[in-house]
Amino acid sequence: MIPARALKPLVYSKRAFVSKYRLPPLDLLRSFEAVARHRSFTLAADELCLTQSAVSRQIKALEEALGLQLFQRLHRAIDLTVEGQRLFESVTRGLDDFSACLTALGASIKAPQITVSASVAFAWYWLMPRLERFGALQPDVDLRVLATDQPVLPGAGEVDVAVLFGSGQWDGLEARLLFGERVYPVCSPAYLRAHPALHRPEDLLDQTLLHLEYGKSSFGGVDWRSWLLRQGVNGQPVRRGLRFNSYPMVLQAAEAGQGVALGWSYVTDPLLAEGRLVCPVDRTLETQDGYYLCTSKNAVLTPGISAFLGWINAEASRRVDLHITMVNANHAE
């Protein structure tokens, strides 16, 4: 057994301990960890692509450097001493932490993050169902979606790409039109069956209308009053309506048969195609505004951002070509 003594500064072919941390050469610790894990010089040598004698010499050099016996040599086997077990646990924690750090650093290089902001309705109903396709095309891009009904402009540091509603004119932004604004009434099939007299825009005045409050930044100025006026209907609703401050809540109420909502085509076209909602009145309103894909004019477009822009434009061109008609057969009769 090697007697314990103070650490010596120069050992193993005159190589010094790592000066700041008072460590022996790191290749000795790597060999020690492999031998201790396998409890075998032979298996450790195979893993490290070294000869068994080379590994044995490294362990001997480490024991001499530390002034400690790290292994008990048994008959056809080895085991750790108390000091060796303590060192093994410490070295393992250090190597695990080092490995995790390198993995994280590599992931940050391989998976550049792109932050995209959009309204809650756009993110929930339009973007989220399509993200799986983007992930399949760009598996190395880490996409972060910021869903908010308060517009966040690109170029401020947090957002790379924003989907904004409006005219397409924003200072300092490059805006690409995704699609225009088209608005029409929607309700559940059950609601339509329960109100067979609902045919024309003026018939809506005798229905329970579902209203969206505080939605101007995401949906412009179209509300029930403006929509009806554009259809030549000047009267006031007979029934009390229901008001919500969230568009997903408006659509949920419509699906539940609680009334008639205004449907923005980019959200509700797929819901009509699936039969979850129907259009009771064959009228639409198209405005001069639209939904734009925006980036800062001063931004350098990374390959990941360019790939996302190309993908989302292609997705917008694949929108459901849905003709809005009186879809309930009994109602149409």
C-alpha positions in Angstrom: 0.0 0.0 0.0 1.3 3.5 -0.9 1.6 5.7 2.2 -0.5 8.8 2.3 1.6 12.0 1.8 1.1 15.6 0.7 0.4 16.3 -3.0 3.6 16.8 -5.0 3.7 19.5 -7.6 5.6 17.6 -10.3 4.7 14.0 -11.2 4.2 11.7 -14.2 6.8 12.6 -16.7 7.5 15.9 -15.0 4.0 17.2 -15.8 2.7 19.7 -13.2 -0.7 19.6 -11.6 -3.2 21.9 -13.4 -2.0 25.0 -11.6 -5.3 26.8 -10.7 -7.2 23.7 -9.5 -4.4 21.5 -8.2 -5.4 18.6 -10.5 -3.3 15.8 -11.9 -3.3 15.5 -15.7 -6.9 15.1 -16.9 -6.1 12.0 -19.1 -5.2 10.2 -15.8 -8.6 11.0 -14.4 -10.3 9.9 -17.5 -8.5 6.5 -17.4 -9.3 6.2 -13.6 -13.0 6.8 -14.3 -13.1 4.1 -16.9 -11.3 1.6 -14.8 -13.4 2.4 -11.7 -16.7 2.1 -13.7 -15.8 -1.2 -15.4 -13.8 -2.6 -12.4 -11.5 -3.8 -15.1 -8.2 -2.6 -16.7 -9.0 -4.7 -19.8 -12.5 -3.2 -20.4 -11.3 0.3 -19.7 -8.4 -0.2 -22.2 -10.8 -1.3 -24.9 -13.1 1.7 -24.3 -10.2 4.2 -24.3 -8.5 2.5 -27.3 -5.3 2.0 -25.2 -3.3 -1.1 -24.2 -3.9 -2.6 -20.8 -0.4 -1.9 -19.8 -0.8 1.8 -20.7 -3.9 2.1 -18.6 -2.2 0.3 -15.7 0.7 2.8 -15.9 -1.7 5.8 -15.9 -3.4 4.5 -12.8 -0.1 3.9 -11.1 1.0 7.4 -12.0 -2.2 8.9 -10.6 -1.8 7.0 -7.3 1.7 8.2 -7.0 0.6 11.8 -7.8 -2.1 11.7 -5.1 -0.1 9.6 -2.6 -3.1 7.3 -2.3 -4.0 3.7 -3.2 -7.2 3.9 -5.3 -7.7 0.2 -6.1 -7.4 -3.0 -4.2 -5.8 -5.7 -6.4 -7.7 -8.9 -5.8 -7.4 -12.3 -7.3 -8.6 -11.8 -10.9 -10.5 -8.7 -9.9 -10.0 -5.2 -8.7 -12.1 -3.0 -6.4 -12.1 0.6 -5.2 -10.6 1.6 -1.9 -12.6 4.0 0.3 -10.5 6.9 -1.1 -10.9 5.5 -4.7 -14.7 5.4 -4.3 -14.8 9.0 -3.1 -12.7 10.1 -6.0 -14.7 8.1 -8.5 -18.0 9.7 -7.3 -16.5 13.2 -7.6 -14.9 12.6 -11.0 -18.2 11.1 -12.3 -20.1 14.2 -11.2 -17.6 16.5 -12.9 -17.6 14.5 -16.2 -21.4 14.3 -16.2 -21.7 18.1 -15.8 -19.0 18.7 -18.4 -20.8 16.4 -20.9 -24.2 18.1 -20.2 -22.7 21.5 -20.8 -21.2 20.4 -24.1 -24.5 18.9 -25.2 -26.3 22.1 -24.4 -23.8 24.2 -26.2 -24.0 22.0 -29.2 -27.8 22.1 -29.2 -27.7 25.9 -29.1 -25.5 25.9 -32.2 -27.5 23.3 -34.0 -30.9 24.6 -33.1 -31.1 28.3 -33.6 -34.2 29.8 -32.0 -36.7 31.9 -33.9 -39.4 33.8 -32.0 -42.6 34.5 -33.8 -45.4 36.7 -32.4 -49.0 36.5 -33.4 -52.5 37.1 -32.0 -53.9 34.4 -29.7 -56.5 33.5 -32.3 -53.9 33.3 -35.2 -51.4 31.3 -33.1 -54.1 28.9 -31.7 -56.3 28.3 -34.8 -54.0 28.9 -37.8 -50.3 28.5 -36.8 -50.4 25.7 -34.2 -52.1 23.1 -36.3 -49.4 23.6 -39.0 -46.3 23.6 -36.8 -45.8 19.8 -37.1 -45.2 20.3 -40.9 -42.6 23.0 -40.2 -40.9 20.8 -37.6 -40.7 18.0 -40.2 -39.1 20.3 -42.8 -36.8 22.1 -40.3 -36.0 19.8 -37.4 -33.0 21.8 -36.3 -34.9 25.1 -35.8 -36.1 25.8 -32.3 -39.4 27.8 -32.9 -40.8 29.9 -30.1 -44.3 31.2 -30.5 -45.4 34.3 -28.6 -49.2 34.5 -28.6 -50.4 38.0 -27.6 -53.2 40.3 -28.6 -50.9 43.3 -28.0 -48.8 43.7 -31.2 -45.1 43.1 -30.7 -43.0 44.5 -33.5 -39.9 42.8 -34.8 -36.5 44.5 -34.3 -36.9 45.2 -30.6 -34.8 42.2 -29.7 -37.4 39.7 -28.6 -39.2 38.9 -31.8 -37.8 37.9 -35.2 -41.0 37.6 -37.1 -44.5 39.0 -36.4 -47.9 38.4 -37.9 -49.6 41.7 -37.8 -53.1 42.8 -38.9 -53.5 46.1 -40.7 -52.8 47.9 -43.9 -49.2 46.6 -44.3 -47.6 50.0 -43.7 -45.4 50.0 -40.6 -42.3 52.1 -40.2 -39.1 50.1 -40.3 -40.8 46.8 -41.2 -40.8 44.6 -44.2 -44.4 43.4 -44.6 -45.5 40.4 -46.8 -49.3 39.8 -47.2 -50.4 36.4 -46.1 -54.1 36.9 -46.8 -56.8 39.5 -46.7 -59.7 40.0 -44.2 -62.9 38.2 -45.0 -65.7 38.1 -42.4 -69.0 36.2 -42.3 -71.5 34.9 -39.7 -71.1 31.4 -38.2 -73.0 29.3 -35.8 -73.3 25.6 -34.9 -75.4 23.2 -37.0 -77.6 22.6 -34.0 -78.3 26.3 -33.6 -79.2 26.6 -37.3 -81.6 23.7 -37.1 -83.2 25.4 -34.1 -83.6 28.7 -36.0 -84.9 27.8 -39.5 -86.0 31.4 -40.2 -82.4 32.5 -40.3 -81.8 33.2 -44.1 -80.9 36.8 -44.6 -78.7 39.4 -42.9 -81.7 41.2 -41.4 -82.8 37.9 -39.8 -79.7 38.2 -37.6 -81.4 41.0 -35.7 -83.6 38.4 -34.1 -80.7 36.1 -33.0 -78.4 36.0 -30.0 -75.3 37.6 -31.3 -71.9 36.8 -29.9 -69.6 39.8 -29.6 -65.8 40.2 -29.3 -64.6 43.1 -27.2 -61.1 44.6 -27.3 -60.2 42.8 -30.5 -59.3 45.8 -32.7 -55.6 45.2 -32.7 -56.1 41.6 -34.0 -59.3 41.9 -36.0 -59.6 45.5 -37.0 -62.8 47.5 -36.7 -65.3 44.9 -37.9 -68.0 44.2 -35.4 -71.6 43.2 -35.7 -72.8 46.8 -36.1 -70.3 47.5 -39.0 -70.9 44.1 -40.6 -74.7 44.6 -40.6 -74.4 48.2 -41.9 -72.3 47.0 -44.8 -75.1 44.5 -45.6 -77.7 47.3 -45.6 -79.2 46.4 -42.2 -79.7 49.5 -40.0 -81.9 48.1 -37.2 -80.9 47.1 -33.7 -80.7 43.5 -32.4 -83.9 42.4 -30.6 -82.2 40.0 -28.2 -79.5 40.6 -25.7 -76.1 39.3 -26.9 -73.1 37.7 -25.2 -69.8 39.5 -25.0 -66.3 38.0 -24.6 -62.8 39.5 -24.5 -61.2 36.4 -26.2 -62.0 35.2 -29.7 -61.4 31.5 -28.8 -64.2 32.0 -26.3 -66.5 33.5 -28.9 -66.0 30.5 -31.2 -66.4 28.1 -28.3 -69.7 29.7 -27.5 -70.7 29.5 -31.2 -69.8 25.8 -31.3 -71.9 25.2 -28.1 -74.9 26.6 -29.9 -75.2 29.8 -27.8 -75.6 32.2 -30.7 -74.1 33.5 -33.9 -70.6 34.9 -34.1 -68.6 36.7 -36.7 -66.1 34.4 -38.4 -62.7 35.5 -39.8 -62.1 33.2 -42.7 -58.5 32.3 -41.8 -59.8 30.8 -38.6 -63.3 29.6 -39.4 -62.9 28.2 -43.0 -61.4 25.0 -41.6 -64.1 24.8 -38.9 -66.8 25.0 -41.6 -64.9 22.3 -43.7 -64.9 20.1 -40.6 -68.7 20.7 -40.0 -68.1 22.2 -36.6 -69.6 25.5 -37.7 -71.9 26.5 -40.5 -72.5 29.8 -42.3 -76.2 30.6 -41.9 -76.2 33.7 -44.2 -74.5 33.7 -47.6 -72.9 37.1 -47.2 -69.3 38.1 -46.6 -67.5 41.3 -45.9 -64.0 41.9 -47.3 -62.0 44.8 -46.1 -58.8 46.5 -47.4 -56.8 45.2 -44.4 -55.0 41.9 -44.1 -52.6 39.8 -42.2 -49.0 40.4 -42.9 -45.8 38.6 -42.2 -43.4 41.2 -40.8 -39.6 41.4 -40.2 -37.4 44.3 -39.4 -35.8 46.0 -42.4 -32.6 46.2 -40.5 -32.6 42.5 -39.5 -30.2 40.0 -41.0 -32.3 37.0 -42.0 -30.7 33.8 -40.8 -31.2 30.6 -42.8 -33.7 29.5 -40.1 -35.8 32.7 -40.4 -35.7 32.6 -44.2 -36.9 29.0 -44.1 -39.7 29.9 -41.8 -40.8 32.8 -44.0 -40.8 30.6 -47.1 -42.7 27.9 -45.2 -45.5 30.1 -43.8 -46.0 31.8 -47.2 -46.4 28.4 -48.8 -48.9 27.4 -46.0 -50.9 30.6 -46.6 -51.2 29.7 -50.3 -52.6 26.3 -49.3 -55.6 27.7 -47.5 -58.8 25.8 -47.8 -60.7 26.9 -50.9 -64.1 26.9 -49.2 -67.2 28.4 -50.9 -69.4 29.8 -48.2 -73.0 28.5 -48.8 -76.1 27.6 -46.9 -74.5 24.3 -45.8 -77.4 22.8 -43.8 -79.5 20.7 -46.2 -82.8 21.1 -44.3 -82.2 24.8 -43.9 -81.5 25.2 -47.6 -84.8 23.5 -48.5 
